[in-house]
């Protein structure tokens, strides 16, 4: 008769009992793990916040979080496109590792877990409102990647189990297009003080368009301000990790869907006094928003899985210094796969590219330079019927730059920078060209720098199993796309129902 292996099972019995007692005691004494409030805007880019010195935008909530917590000056998204950027945030890993999830309007695969799901499994109350995942679909219909949806943060707080810590995703559609044209000026903004990126022509059209964007940034700031007030009224603010950021750059030419700072660099402020995060600190470490998921998990006492490529920010947050805290955080990677399928039929591909950003340089590799980087101008030939420069959202600045491209040499240059074909390699020397306007990749004086950065980018992409490097990159162009695209006005009018 076989002997039951009591000795072999005893260690597991002790583990189960220990876990049970730990959970019981924690519940009885009150769970001391931090809450998480993650507030994310839709298309809010750097440096459009008062804390960064923008002369027009009023962001009292963001500025308060930066003053009472940590302000990051070098925060970047994984991809300058809504769906892959949010997927990377949720999973804590580079978007190019997420299969179809690397694209806009795609399917989020079941095989990837999100930090809200992991925190829920660990006993957190999890909820969301506004825009969280997407746009796109989940492989399993109805899967809630960011938590159960609520009408508002206040509703969530009123219904939650007060004995549990919570994780909440506060999303917004602001400042996504379309805008109420003239809303910025009507609010009292001085258009003469609007600070334009160097890649925009300077005129009343572009200044008014940026002011309309700024007005919606301010509306997002007010939304987050209401959530912070809710926490304060309930005595929960200091125990909550409050994060405020955007999913990528502004929805303008050479911004959103581009690997320049106007597309990939975002505001980021984090407040958490109870976690030892001192205020009035400005951090120069390069961070990716993929670092947030492992930060939240570590703060909750969880160890991120081996699939996570982001790095916890706990050490950076709790260090008392400003400036560069971790020497290894001296660069960041960014990339792009398919945004809108905006090439000419039958090509349903995107504009695949990767980049490495350091203190001194931005190096970009474009894998398909024969394609249109921001979509074909020939809407009659578009793979998605009527799509017109499809990787750039329609708006007054886009229309002006296209219609006035032949006015003079300056207008032509700015048009080409945003919409023209690009070479396989781009290199920008940030010491003299901080806005990344002059490509020096073919300048012999930069040969060694270009080689060094290209090698480093290749090595890190290979280590991350990027299909564009290790093989299989073509699949990104073949995954289903469930969205539309910006249409040319003539096509839209001719096809109006």
ChimeraX attribute file (.defattr): number of C-alpha atoms within 10 A of each C-alpha:
attribute: neighborCount
match mode: 1-to-1
recipient: residues
	/A:1	3
	/A:2	4
	/A:3	5
	/A:4	8
	/A:5	8
	/A:6	9
	/A:7	8
	/A:8	9
	/A:9	10
	/A:10	11
	/A:11	10
	/A:12	11
	/A:13	12
	/A:14	11
	/A:15	11
	/A:16	12
	/A:17	11
	/A:18	12
	/A:19	12
	/A:20	12
	/A:21	12
	/A:22	12
	/A:23	14
	/A:24	12
	/A:25	12
	/A:26	15
	/A:27	13
	/A:28	10
	/A:29	10
	/A:30	13
	/A:31	16
	/A:32	13
	/A:33	17
	/A:34	23
	/A:35	25
	/A:36	24
	/A:37	26
	/A:38	21
	/A:39	24
	/A:40	27
	/A:41	27
	/A:42	26
	/A:43	28
	/A:44	29
	/A:45	29
	/A:46	24
	/A:47	19
	/A:48	24
	/A:49	25
	/A:50	18
	/A:51	20
	/A:52	15
	/A:53	10
	/A:54	16
	/A:55	13
	/A:56	19
	/A:57	23
	/A:58	20
	/A:59	21
	/A:60	16
	/A:61	23
	/A:62	27
	/A:63	18
	/A:64	17
	/A:65	24
	/A:66	25
	/A:67	19
	/A:68	19
	/A:69	24
	/A:70	25
	/A:71	27
	/A:72	22
	/A:73	21
	/A:74	24
	/A:75	24
	/A:76	31
	/A:77	32
	/A:78	31
	/A:79	35
	/A:80	34
	/A:81	31
	/A:82	25
	/A:83	26
	/A:84	35
	/A:85	31
	/A:86	29
	/A:87	27
	/A:88	30
	/A:89	26
	/A:90	24
	/A:91	27
	/A:92	29
	/A:93	26
	/A:94	29
	/A:95	28
	/A:96	27
	/A:97	18
	/A:98	20
	/A:99	18
	/A:100	24
	/A:101	28
	/A:102	30
	/A:103	33
	/A:104	24
	/A:105	24
	/A:106	25
	/A:107	24
	/A:108	26
	/A:109	15
	/A:110	10
	/A:111	7
	/A:112	15
	/A:113	17
	/A:114	19
	/A:115	23
	/A:116	29
	/A:117	18
	/A:118	16
	/A:119	21
	/A:120	18
	/A:121	11
	/A:122	14
	/A:123	14
	/A:124	25
	/A:125	23
	/A:126	26
	/A:127	25
	/A:128	27
	/A:129	21
	/A:130	19
	/A:131	19
	/A:132	26
	/A:133	24
	/A:134	20
	/A:135	17
	/A:136	19
	/A:137	17
	/A:138	17
	/A:139	13
	/A:140	11
	/A:141	7
	/A:142	8
	/A:143	13
	/A:144	18
	/A:145	22
	/A:146	23
	/A:147	23
	/A:148	16
	/A:149	18
	/A:150	17
	/A:151	10
	/A:152	14
	/A:153	24
	/A:154	14
	/A:155	11
	/A:156	20
	/A:157	19
	/A:158	9
	/A:159	9
	/A:160	15
	/A:161	12
	/A:162	12
	/A:163	15
	/A:164	19
	/A:165	24
	/A:166	24
	/A:167	26
	/A:168	26
	/A:169	25
	/A:170	25
	/A:171	21
	/A:172	21
	/A:173	15
	/A:174	26
	/A:175	24
	/A:176	17
	/A:177	18
	/A:178	13
	/A:179	17
	/A:180	12
	/A:181	15
	/A:182	15
	/A:183	18
	/A:184	23
	/A:185	17
	/A:186	13
	/A:187	11
	/A:188	10
	/A:189	18
	/A:190	15
	/A:191	19
	/A:192	11
	/A:193	12
	/A:194	18
	/A:195	16
	/A:196	14
	/A:197	13
	/A:198	12
	/A:199	19
	/A:200	21
	/A:201	19
	/A:202	12
	/A:203	13
	/A:204	12
	/A:205	16
	/A:206	22
	/A:207	24
	/A:208	24
	/A:209	23
	/A:210	24
	/A:211	29
	/A:212	24
	/A:213	29
	/A:214	26
	/A:215	26
	/A:216	24
	/A:217	26
	/A:218	21
	/A:219	17
	/A:220	25
	/A:221	23
	/A:222	17
	/A:223	18
	/A:224	26
	/A:225	17
	/A:226	15
	/A:227	21
	/A:228	19
	/A:229	15
	/A:230	16
	/A:231	18
	/A:232	12
	/A:233	10
	/A:234	9
	/A:235	11
	/A:236	14
	/A:237	22
	/A:238	16
	/A:239	19
	/A:240	24
	/A:241	22
	/A:242	23
	/A:243	24
	/A:244	21
	/A:245	23
	/A:246	30
	/A:247	30
	/A:248	33
	/A:249	33
	/A:250	30
	/A:251	30
	/A:252	27
	/A:253	28
	/A:254	27
	/A:255	25
	/A:256	29
	/A:257	31
	/A:258	28
	/A:259	29
	/A:260	23
	/A:261	25
	/A:262	26
	/A:263	28
	/A:264	31
	/A:265	29
	/A:266	28
	/A:267	26
	/A:268	26
	/A:269	24
	/A:270	24
	/A:271	28
	/A:272	25
	/A:273	18
	/A:274	13
	/A:275	17
	/A:276	14
	/A:277	22
	/A:278	19
	/A:279	20
	/A:280	17
	/A:281	20
	/A:282	18
	/A:283	21
	/A:284	19
	/A:285	23
	/A:286	23
	/A:287	25
	/A:288	28
	/A:289	26
	/A:290	27
	/A:291	23
	/A:292	25
	/A:293	27
	/A:294	27
	/A:295	23
	/A:296	24
	/A:297	18
	/A:298	15
	/A:299	19
	/A:300	19
	/A:301	13
	/A:302	14
	/A:303	11
	/A:304	21
	/A:305	10
	/A:306	6
	/A:307	14
	/A:308	18
	/A:309	19
	/A:310	22
	/A:311	19
	/A:312	21
	/A:313	19
	/A:314	18
	/A:315	12
	/A:316	17
	/A:317	25
	/A:318	15
	/A:319	14
	/A:320	14
	/A:321	14
	/A:322	17
	/A:323	12
	/A:324	15
	/A:325	18
	/A:326	14
	/A:327	9
	/A:328	9
	/A:329	16
	/A:330	16
	/A:331	18
	/A:332	21
	/A:333	25
	/A:334	24
	/A:335	27
	/A:336	26
	/A:337	27
	/A:338	27
	/A:339	32
	/A:340	29
	/A:341	28
	/A:342	36
	/A:343	29
	/A:344	22
	/A:345	14
	/A:346	10
	/A:347	15
	/A:348	20
	/A:349	24
	/A:350	25
	/A:351	26
	/A:352	22
	/A:353	22
	/A:354	22
	/A:355	25
	/A:356	22
	/A:357	24
	/A:358	17
	/A:359	15
	/A:360	13
	/A:361	20
	/A:362	25
	/A:363	26
	/A:364	28
	/A:365	22
	/A:366	20
	/A:367	17
	/A:368	16
	/A:369	16
	/A:370	12
	/A:371	21
	/A:372	21
	/A:373	27
	/A:374	28
	/A:375	27
	/A:376	23
	/A:377	20
	/A:378	15
	/A:379	23
	/A:380	16
	/A:381	17
	/A:382	24
	/A:383	18
	/A:384	24
	/A:385	18
	/A:386	24
	/A:387	29
	/A:388	27
	/A:389	28
	/A:390	27
	/A:391	31
	/A:392	26
	/A:393	24
	/A:394	21
	/A:395	18
	/A:396	17
	/A:397	23
	/A:398	22
	/A:399	14
	/A:400	17
	/A:401	22
	/A:402	18
	/A:403	12
	/A:404	13
	/A:405	17
	/A:406	13
	/A:407	10
	/A:408	9
	/A:409	10
	/A:410	12
	/A:411	20
	/A:412	16
	/A:413	16
	/A:414	21
	/A:415	24
	/A:416	15
	/A:417	17
	/A:418	22
	/A:419	23
	/A:420	17
	/A:421	15
	/A:422	19
	/A:423	15
	/A:424	14
	/A:425	19
	/A:426	19
	/A:427	25
	/A:428	24
	/A:429	21
	/A:430	17
	/A:431	10
	/A:432	10
	/A:433	13
	/A:434	15
	/A:435	16
	/A:436	19
	/A:437	17
	/A:438	15
	/A:439	18
	/A:440	17
	/A:441	21
	/A:442	13
	/A:443	10
	/A:444	10
	/A:445	10
	/A:446	15
	/A:447	12
	/A:448	10
	/A:449	16
	/A:450	24
	/A:451	13
	/A:452	12
	/A:453	20
	/A:454	18
	/A:455	12
	/A:456	13
	/A:457	21
	/A:458	20
	/A:459	13
	/A:460	14
	/A:461	20
	/A:462	15
	/A:463	11
	/A:464	17
	/A:465	14
	/A:466	19
	/A:467	17
	/A:468	20
	/A:469	16
	/A:470	13
	/A:471	11
	/A:472	10
	/A:473	17
	/A:474	12
	/A:475	13
	/A:476	22
	/A:477	19
	/A:478	14
	/A:479	18
	/A:480	14
	/A:481	19
	/A:482	13
	/A:483	14
	/A:484	15
	/A:485	20
	/A:486	21
	/A:487	20
	/A:488	20
	/A:489	13
	/A:490	10
	/A:491	15
	/A:492	14
	/A:493	10
	/A:494	9
	/A:495	9
	/A:496	6
	/A:497	5
